């Protein structure tokens, strides 16, 4: 599909999306509150707060398609306010302009499950953050003026990704010779998506026909492994033995009331105390399935965090 594409949010997945679009010679702009320091100089930037309806309307003007890859502070009271408001603002602006929306979503809205996640599972009211994402989902599902496709992805990892369970305290720590740490059990099978694959999937939806919109799609992932196994791949690629500290469940219960970050994580324990698998059969049947294996993606991620090797100092003749 031709036309200008506006990407809201230049985090890891927004960055991968923009890079892929640029490599294809496509017209792409980036919008967020402040210009990212690493945004290429040839990518137009629009200063926009997604919580301000007039700013969103001005930013969306002229765009054929919108990509929403924005993130907010990981706090329940923030999510309850900003996610529905963001969705209302974008739906209102796109209803006026006719632009389609590709929404990079997560899987919180299903709540606790014991089977692999499928797109037909009902929305949950369990937990404040899952309920906030469910509320945003209902907004786009219960309207028919704007074409929306949601790409629902699990936890992700990839080059330069720090805000992830495999990020700053995981693969980045390993690359820097430190002990990795994990808040939940690292031994449960758990699906992870690779950020370059997510960027590819977003562009796939941008290029899809309207019949791919009005619905959710699950992001395909490499065959399920435990977090410990993935971190061990990282340690091996760094030439190190895995050193890993995991927080016992009882410690989370004790510390959560005292540590805001852990308090906000506690309600998401259901993603980590059982196998957490994503059924992406619907995506694979329509699009592609050749995702990046962990044996390729994890070493690339480790390399992105590894300190550069300094060339040897020239020997001074003596």
CORQUI-V673576 format. One record per residue. N is the residue number from 1. PSI is psi in radians with two decimals (999 if undefined). Layout:
n->[N & N]
psi->[PSI & PSI]
This chain:
n->[1 & 2 & 3 & 4 & 5 & 6 & 7 & 8 & 9 & 10 & 11 & 12 & 13 & 14 & 15 & 16 & 17 & 18 & 19 & 20 & 21 & 22 & 23 & 24 & 25 & 26 & 27 & 28 & 29 & 30 & 31 & 32 & 33 & 34 & 35 & 36 & 37 & 38 & 39 & 40 & 41 & 42 & 43 & 44 & 45 & 46 & 47 & 48 & 49 & 50 & 51 & 52 & 53 & 54 & 55 & 56 & 57 & 58 & 59 & 60 & 61 & 62 & 63 & 64 & 65 & 66 & 67 & 68 & 69 & 70 & 71 & 72 & 73 & 74 & 75 & 76 & 77 & 78 & 79 & 80 & 81 & 82 & 83 & 84 & 85 & 86 & 87 & 88 & 89 & 90 & 91 & 92 & 93 & 94 & 95 & 96 & 97 & 98 & 99 & 100 & 101 & 102 & 103 & 104 & 105 & 106 & 107 & 108 & 109 & 110 & 111 & 112 & 113 & 114 & 115 & 116 & 117 & 118 & 119 & 120 & 121 & 122 & 123 & 124 & 125 & 126 & 127 & 128 & 129 & 130 & 131 & 132 & 133 & 134 & 135 & 136 & 137 & 138 & 139 & 140 & 141 & 142 & 143 & 144 & 145 & 146 & 147 & 148 & 149 & 150 & 151 & 152 & 153 & 154 & 155 & 156 & 157 & 158 & 159 & 160 & 161 & 162 & 163 & 164 & 165 & 166 & 167 & 168 & 169 & 170 & 171 & 172 & 173 & 174 & 175 & 176 & 177 & 178 & 179 & 180 & 181 & 182 & 183 & 184 & 185 & 186 & 187 & 188 & 189 & 190 & 191 & 192 & 193 & 194 & 195 & 196 & 197 & 198 & 199 & 200 & 201 & 202 & 203 & 204 & 205 & 206 & 207 & 208 & 209 & 210 & 211 & 212 & 213 & 214 & 215 & 216 & 217 & 218 & 219 & 220 & 221 & 222 & 223 & 224 & 225 & 226 & 227 & 228 & 229 & 230 & 231 & 232 & 233 & 234 & 235 & 236 & 237 & 238 & 239 & 240 & 241 & 242 & 243 & 244 & 245 & 246 & 247 & 248 & 249 & 250 & 251 & 252 & 253 & 254 & 255 & 256 & 257 & 258 & 259 & 260 & 261 & 262 & 263 & 264 & 265 & 266 & 267 & 268 & 269 & 270 & 271 & 272 & 273 & 274 & 275 & 276 & 277 & 278 & 279 & 280 & 281 & 282 & 283 & 284 & 285 & 286 & 287 & 288 & 289 & 290 & 291 & 292 & 293 & 294 & 295 & 296 & 297 & 298 & 299 & 300 & 301 & 302 & 303 & 304 & 305 & 306 & 307 & 308 & 309 & 310 & 311 & 312 & 313 & 314 & 315 & 316 & 317 & 318]
psi->[2.33 & 2.93 & 2.82 & 2.44 & 2.28 & 2.12 & 2.03 & 1.99 & 2.17 & 0.79 & -2.86 & -0.72 & -0.63 & -0.69 & -0.76 & -0.65 & -0.82 & -0.74 & -0.72 & -0.74 & -0.73 & -0.72 & -0.45 & -0.01 & 0.47 & 2.66 & 2.11 & 2.42 & 2.80 & 2.41 & 2.32 & -3.09 & -0.72 & 2.60 & 2.24 & 2.45 & -0.51 & 0.22 & 2.22 & 2.50 & -0.39 & 0.13 & 2.03 & 2.52 & 2.46 & 2.08 & 2.13 & 2.27 & 2.03 & -0.21 & -0.08 & 1.90 & -0.75 & -0.68 & -0.70 & -0.75 & -0.76 & -0.69 & -0.70 & -0.44 & 2.22 & -0.17 & 2.39 & -0.55 & 2.62 & 2.41 & 2.20 & 1.85 & 0.49 & 2.70 & 2.74 & 2.88 & 2.41 & 1.18 & 2.34 & -0.79 & -0.47 & -0.85 & -0.72 & -0.50 & -0.80 & -0.57 & -0.83 & -0.69 & -0.73 & -0.80 & -0.72 & -0.76 & -0.74 & -0.71 & -0.70 & -0.78 & -0.72 & -0.45 & -0.61 & -0.68 & -0.39 & 0.11 & 2.58 & 2.76 & 2.25 & 2.03 & 1.99 & 1.86 & 3.01 & -2.83 & 0.25 & -0.56 & -0.14 & -0.32 & -2.85 & 2.25 & 2.77 & -0.14 & 2.83 & 2.47 & 2.32 & 2.74 & -0.34 & -0.02 & 2.52 & 2.73 & 2.59 & 2.78 & 0.25 & 2.20 & 2.56 & -0.79 & -0.76 & -0.70 & -0.61 & -0.72 & -0.61 & -0.68 & -0.73 & -0.64 & -0.78 & -0.60 & -0.78 & -0.47 & -0.51 & 0.27 & 2.85 & 0.29 & -0.48 & 2.34 & 2.08 & 2.33 & 2.18 & 2.17 & 1.89 & 2.07 & 2.58 & -2.91 & 2.50 & 2.92 & 2.89 & 3.09 & 2.18 & 0.02 & 2.07 & -0.60 & 1.29 & 2.73 & -0.40 & 0.19 & -1.95 & -0.68 & 0.07 & -1.73 & -0.63 & -0.72 & -0.76 & -0.80 & -0.52 & 0.22 & 0.34 & 2.93 & 2.33 & 2.68 & 2.66 & 2.30 & -0.72 & -2.97 & 2.20 & 0.07 & -0.07 & 2.45 & 2.33 & 2.26 & 2.46 & 2.49 & 2.58 & 2.24 & -0.67 & -0.57 & -0.65 & -0.78 & -0.73 & -0.74 & -0.67 & -0.79 & -0.61 & -0.76 & -0.65 & -0.58 & -0.10 & 2.81 & 2.97 & -0.39 & -0.24 & -0.08 & 2.96 & 0.35 & 2.96 & 2.62 & 2.37 & 2.35 & 2.22 & 2.54 & 2.85 & 2.76 & 2.39 & 2.33 & 2.92 & 2.78 & -0.63 & -0.73 & -0.70 & -0.77 & -0.59 & -0.63 & -0.72 & -0.77 & -0.74 & -0.69 & -0.41 & 0.01 & 0.55 & 2.82 & 2.40 & 2.20 & 2.09 & 2.29 & 2.22 & 2.46 & 2.10 & 2.59 & -0.67 & -0.55 & -0.64 & -0.73 & -0.65 & -0.72 & -0.44 & -0.75 & -0.32 & -0.42 & 1.94 & -0.73 & -0.78 & -0.59 & -0.67 & -0.36 & -0.48 & -0.71 & -0.22 & 0.22 & -0.52 & -0.31 & -0.18 & -0.16 & 0.22 & 2.91 & 2.38 & 1.76 & 2.54 & 2.15 & 1.91 & 0.49 & -0.62 & -0.78 & -0.84 & -0.59 & -0.49 & -0.65 & -1.72 & 2.90 & 0.02 & 1.23 & 2.89 & 2.18 & 2.71 & -0.58 & -0.25 & -0.85 & -0.67 & -0.83 & -0.62 & -0.64 & -0.76 & -0.77 & -0.57 & -0.40 & -0.22 & 2.43 & 2.48 & 2.56 & 2.12 & 2.43 & 2.63 & 2.51 & 2.41 & 2.44 & 2.27 & 2.13 & 2.43 & 999]
